[in-house]
């Protein structure tokens, strides 16, 4: 029985850390700032978005990037985020490689 608790308690702790770090990563990569940090292909994207009706409506509602460019949270949301990894690497990969040399 001691062996069970010896493995169970660290397992719960590691599981919590994995879940928490995944949750933080999903939240951080869903911000408008994160999306804008990769828009080097279209540098005018942020400016035009802020001037459009999509940025802030007359009623004060704010539409973020992920609300239009990803499916609603739930089915397919995380899959769509993972599929963007090659796009993100394509944008930042050369910068990362050049920085490390």
Backbone as CSV, one residue per row, in Angstrom:
resi,resn,N_x,N_y,N_z,CA_x,CA_y,CA_z,C_x,C_y,C_z
1,UNK,0.814,-1.195,0.000,0.000,0.000,0.000,0.860,1.263,0.000
2,UNK,2.013,1.204,0.688,2.896,2.372,0.700,3.409,2.679,-0.699
3,UNK,3.661,1.628,-1.474,4.158,1.832,-2.836,3.111,2.556,-3.682
4,UNK,1.842,2.220,-3.476,0.761,2.882,-4.200,0.801,4.387,-3.940
5,UNK,0.844,4.786,-2.684,0.865,6.214,-2.345,2.159,6.871,-2.789
6,UNK,3.242,6.107,-2.766,4.535,6.633,-3.201,4.500,7.000,-4.682
7,UNK,3.740,6.259,-5.487,3.601,6.545,-6.912,2.407,7.454,-7.206
8,UNK,1.347,7.332,-6.421,0.121,8.074,-6.684,0.294,9.578,-6.456
9,UNK,0.860,9.955,-5.338,0.999,11.383,-5.001,1.864,12.116,-6.031
10,UNK,3.062,11.628,-6.375,3.831,12.313,-7.426,3.117,12.289,-8.777
11,UNK,2.393,11.207,-9.067,1.652,11.125,-10.325,0.573,12.189,-10.423
12,UNK,-0.137,12.410,-9.332,-1.158,13.463,-9.304,-0.496,14.823,-9.483
13,UNK,0.611,15.039,-8.820,1.321,16.315,-8.928,1.800,16.557,-10.361
14,UNK,2.407,15.553,-10.981,2.886,15.680,-12.366,1.703,15.888,-13.313
15,UNK,0.619,15.154,-13.100,-0.571,15.334,-13.925,-1.128,16.742,-13.816
16,UNK,-1.152,17.280,-12.603,-1.617,18.650,-12.402,-0.711,19.642,-13.125
17,UNK,0.598,19.453,-13.030,1.532,20.360,-13.711,1.352,20.325,-15.228
18,UNK,1.157,19.141,-15.781,0.950,19.018,-17.229,-0.346,19.709,-17.633
19,UNK,-1.425,19.457,-16.901,-2.711,20.083,-17.208,-2.617,21.601,-17.077
20,UNK,-2.007,22.088,-16.006,-1.893,23.526,-15.761,-1.046,24.202,-16.840
21,UNK,0.097,23.602,-17.192,0.952,24.218,-18.211,0.266,24.214,-19.574
22,UNK,-0.494,23.171,-19.882,-1.259,23.151,-21.129,-2.324,24.230,-21.151
23,UNK,-2.982,24.422,-20.028,-4.007,25.458,-19.925,-3.405,26.845,-20.098
24,UNK,-2.264,27.083,-19.484,-1.578,28.376,-19.630,-1.155,28.585,-21.078
25,UNK,-0.633,27.543,-21.716,-0.188,27.657,-23.111,-1.355,27.980,-24.036
26,UNK,-2.494,27.319,-23.850,-3.669,27.600,-24.681,-4.132,29.034,-24.465
27,UNK,-4.145,29.479,-23.220,-4.578,30.854,-22.931,-3.626,31.881,-23.551
28,UNK,-2.337,31.690,-23.369,-1.346,32.651,-23.889,-1.359,32.713,-25.411
29,UNK,-1.552,31.565,-26.069,-1.542,31.548,-27.531,-2.888,31.941,-28.128
30,UNK,-3.838,32.318,-27.288,-5.144,32.770,-27.771,-5.314,34.280,-27.650
31,UNK,-4.277,34.984,-27.264,-4.388,36.435,-27.109,-4.125,37.136,-28.436
32,UNK,-4.664,38.332,-28.561,-4.430,39.128,-29.768,-2.954,39.498,-29.902
33,UNK,-2.288,39.735,-28.789,-0.865,40.079,-28.823,-0.044,38.934,-29.413
34,UNK,-0.391,37.705,-29.047,0.323,36.548,-29.585,0.106,36.445,-31.090
35,UNK,-1.133,36.630,-31.526,-1.425,36.561,-32.966,-0.667,37.649,-33.719
36,UNK,-0.655,38.854,-33.175,0.008,39.971,-33.848,1.522,39.821,-33.871
37,UNK,2.078,39.056,-32.952,3.531,38.887,-32.919,4.044,38.092,-34.118
38,UNK,3.175,37.358,-34.781,3.589,36.549,-35.931,3.174,37.146,-37.267
39,UNK,2.520,38.265,-37.270,2.000,38.824,-38.519,3.057,39.627,-39.268
40,UNK,4.183,39.001,-39.577,5.213,39.697,-40.352,4.911,39.655,-41.842
41,UNK,4.097,38.693,-42.262,3.723,38.612,-43.675,2.845,39.802,-44.044
42,UNK,1.934,40.160,-43.148,1.018,41.275,-43.367,1.197,42.285,-42.231
43,UNK,2.199,43.150,-42.292,2.440,44.076,-41.179,1.289,45.044,-40.951
44,UNK,0.471,45.247,-41.953,-0.662,46.158,-41.814,-1.864,45.493,-41.140
45,UNK,-1.780,44.212,-40.828,-2.927,43.477,-40.286,-3.410,44.077,-38.971
46,UNK,-2.503,44.394,-38.073,-2.898,44.949,-36.781,-3.540,46.313,-36.946
47,UNK,-2.950,47.152,-37.778,-3.483,48.496,-37.986,-4.879,48.443,-38.589
48,UNK,-5.058,47.649,-39.623,-6.372,47.577,-40.269,-7.405,46.931,-39.354
49,UNK,-6.992,45.956,-38.540,-7.913,45.316,-37.599,-8.389,46.325,-36.563
50,UNK,-7.477,47.155,-36.038,-7.861,48.137,-35.022,-8.761,49.232,-35.582
51,UNK,-8.673,49.502,-36.867,-9.520,50.525,-37.483,-10.864,49.960,-37.948
52,UNK,-10.990,48.643,-37.981,-12.205,48.023,-38.515,-13.290,47.920,-37.446
53,UNK,-14.484,47.555,-37.898,-15.598,47.351,-36.968,-15.387,46.098,-36.124
54,UNK,-14.429,45.268,-36.497,-14.174,44.044,-35.743,-13.410,44.306,-34.447
55,UNK,-12.714,45.429,-34.357,-11.903,45.689,-33.161,-12.794,46.035,-31.973
56,UNK,-13.625,47.048,-32.125,-14.535,47.419,-31.049,-15.807,47.983,-31.659
57,UNK,-16.924,47.443,-31.231,-18.203,47.891,-31.768,-18.714,49.081,-30.967
58,UNK,-19.773,49.699,-31.451,-20.366,50.842,-30.742,-20.860,50.446,-29.359
59,UNK,-21.255,49.196,-29.204,-21.733,48.724,-27.900,-20.591,48.355,-26.960
60,UNK,-19.352,48.444,-27.441,-18.197,48.164,-26.596,-17.676,46.742,-26.680
61,UNK,-18.297,45.917,-27.509,-17.810,44.541,-27.672,-16.497,44.538,-28.450
62,UNK,-15.606,43.665,-28.037,-14.284,43.544,-28.664,-14.173,42.151,-29.273
63,UNK,-13.884,42.085,-30.559,-13.725,40.801,-31.236,-12.245,40.505,-31.398
64,UNK,-11.796,39.403,-30.807,-10.398,39.015,-30.894,-10.129,38.142,-32.107
65,UNK,-8.865,37.945,-32.386,-8.437,37.165,-33.556,-9.009,35.750,-33.553
66,UNK,-8.920,35.071,-32.404,-9.327,33.666,-32.358,-10.825,33.490,-32.533
67,UNK,-11.596,34.536,-32.302,-13.046,34.415,-32.461,-13.440,34.225,-33.923
68,UNK,-12.624,34.712,-34.841,-12.918,34.549,-36.270,-12.016,33.510,-36.941
69,UNK,-10.787,33.383,-36.470,-9.811,32.555,-37.174,-9.665,31.148,-36.622
70,UNK,-10.393,30.814,-35.558,-10.407,29.452,-35.015,-11.855,29.042,-34.784
71,UNK,-12.133,27.737,-34.798,-13.499,27.303,-34.489,-13.829,27.622,-33.031
72,UNK,-15.110,27.621,-32.674,-15.469,27.880,-31.270,-14.786,26.875,-30.351
73,UNK,-14.532,27.303,-29.107,-13.893,26.390,-28.156,-14.744,25.144,-28.026
74,UNK,-14.084,24.043,-27.969,-14.764,22.753,-27.929,-14.182,21.865,-29.005
75,UNK,-15.041,21.216,-29.732,-14.597,20.268,-30.749,-13.816,20.972,-31.853
76,UNK,-12.608,20.554,-32.075,-11.790,21.087,-33.155,-10.939,22.284,-32.790
77,UNK,-11.155,22.888,-31.634,-10.420,24.099,-31.259,-8.932,23.813,-31.076
78,UNK,-8.614,22.827,-30.251,-7.202,22.503,-30.004,-6.539,21.931,-31.246
79,UNK,-7.290,21.161,-32.030,-6.729,20.604,-33.266,-6.360,21.730,-34.219
80,UNK,-7.218,22.738,-34.327,-6.928,23.881,-35.201,-5.705,24.644,-34.707
81,UNK,-5.539,24.769,-33.388,-4.366,25.453,-32.838,-3.091,24.672,-33.155
82,UNK,-3.152,23.350,-33.018,-1.981,22.516,-33.293,-1.619,22.574,-34.772
83,UNK,-2.609,22.639,-35.638,-2.336,22.712,-37.075,-1.651,24.018,-37.455
84,UNK,-1.712,25.034,-36.611,-1.046,26.301,-36.887,0.443,26.247,-36.558
85,UNK,0.898,25.205,-35.866,2.317,25.109,-35.511,3.252,25.241,-36.707
86,UNK,2.998,24.574,-37.843,3.902,24.763,-38.994,3.918,26.208,-39.486
87,UNK,2.773,26.886,-39.404,2.715,28.290,-39.819,3.567,29.137,-38.884
88,UNK,3.437,28.897,-37.591,4.209,29.659,-36.609,5.695,29.379,-36.783
89,UNK,6.068,28.110,-36.984,7.472,27.790,-37.200,7.973,28.419,-38.492
90,UNK,7.151,28.407,-39.528,7.547,29.019,-40.800,7.827,30.500,-40.655
91,UNK,7.098,31.155,-39.765,7.304,32.578,-39.519,8.524,32.822,-38.637
92,UNK,8.672,32.021,-37.574,9.694,32.286,-36.566,10.878,31.342,-36.613
93,UNK,10.781,30.243,-37.352,11.868,29.266,-37.415,13.189,29.859,-37.842
94,UNK,13.240,30.592,-38.965,14.513,31.190,-39.376,15.065,32.170,-38.342
95,UNK,14.191,32.903,-37.657,14.653,33.837,-36.624,15.284,33.070,-35.473
96,UNK,14.638,31.959,-35.086,15.155,31.153,-33.987,16.499,30.547,-34.376
97,UNK,16.597,30.021,-35.596,17.839,29.400,-36.039,18.954,30.433,-36.143
98,UNK,18.672,31.616,-36.658,19.693,32.652,-36.779,20.120,33.173,-35.421
99,UNK,19.200,33.206,-34.487,19.520,33.718,-33.157,20.453,32.779,-32.410
100,UNK,20.331,31.475,-32.663,21.127,30.505,-31.917,22.553,30.373,-32.443
101,UNK,22.852,30.926,-33.616,24.207,30.789,-34.155,25.080,31.942,-33.747
